[in-house]
Structures are given as structure tokens and as C-alpha cells.
Amino acid sequence: MTNITPETIKTTARKYIGTPFHKQGRIIGVGVDCIGLIICIANDLNISSKTGDLINLYDKYIYNVEKPNGILLISTLNKHLIEKDGEPSDGDIIAFIRKDMHVHVGIVTEKERFIHSCMIRGAVIEEKITNKKYKLWSFNL
């Protein structure tokens, strides 16, 4: 995990742009979902959980089935990443929690932009952050 910077995280995330959206996908160029993108980036950079293990060891694939409405995903993010307050910064993991409690995550690339796997657009894209209700985490670097 040496020499991993926010720039390294952004560069790695940008390699996934254009990868198709695929529910429970975990393969660049083939398909990823939103949490799959985070898991893949952590794997690509060999980033460990704050518990010391690789993040992919805790990947459940069925976050919305096992405990509906994002509860399992949020608790997993809290357990393995470092919670942050304040404004988004490069390389942060950002989660949008909708009114129905479904959760969507991505990687912040600039103060108001992020990369995420977008089901509606059918691929990993980079776009402006328009929802101002979010939670932030950072990788354990």
C-alpha cells in the first residue's frame, strides 16, 4: 500500500470508465455495480480494510437482499473504511442515501465530480455530484 495517493485512486477509477454496469459484477471491462467499482479499485491498489484484511474478503455481493435498504452496505463501509466529515475530496468514497434508504456509492474525483457505475446510463461514468445529501469515507491508506 505504499505511495497510494488520491491521484492514484482517481487514475485507477478512471480506468473503469466505460465498463458496463452489471449487478454484482466485479471485472473491469466486463461489468461492475457501484460497490463492485469500489471493491475492484481497492483490489487493484492492494488496499486493506482498517481491520488489516483485504477489502474484497468482506464483499457480500447481495447487500440489498440480505439486509434491505442499504443497511448492510453502510455498516460494511463503516467497519472497513474511515468515516469522514466535511466536503468531498479527491479519492474519497461517497455514498448517496436516498429517501427509501437505498445506497449508491462512487469515488470522488474533484470537489464536485465522482466516478460511479450508473445503472441508468449502463456503464461506469464520471459526472457532477448533484445530490448534496451524502456520507463520506476514505480508504485506509
CORTABEL-V129320 format. One record per helix or strand. SS is the DSSP state (hx for helix, st for strand). FROM is the first residue (numbers start at 1). TO is the last residue. If there is no record, write none. Layout:
# CORTABEL-V129320
ss->{SS & SS}
from->{FROM & FROM}
to->{TO & TO}
This chain:
# CORTABEL-V129320
ss->{hx & st & st & st & hx & st & st & hx & hx & hx & st & st & st & st & st & st}
from->{6 & 20 & 26 & 31 & 34 & 48 & 54 & 55 & 63 & 71 & 82 & 93 & 103 & 113 & 123 & 134}
to->{14 & 21 & 27 & 32 & 44 & 48 & 54 & 58 & 66 & 80 & 84 & 97 & 110 & 118 & 128 & 138}
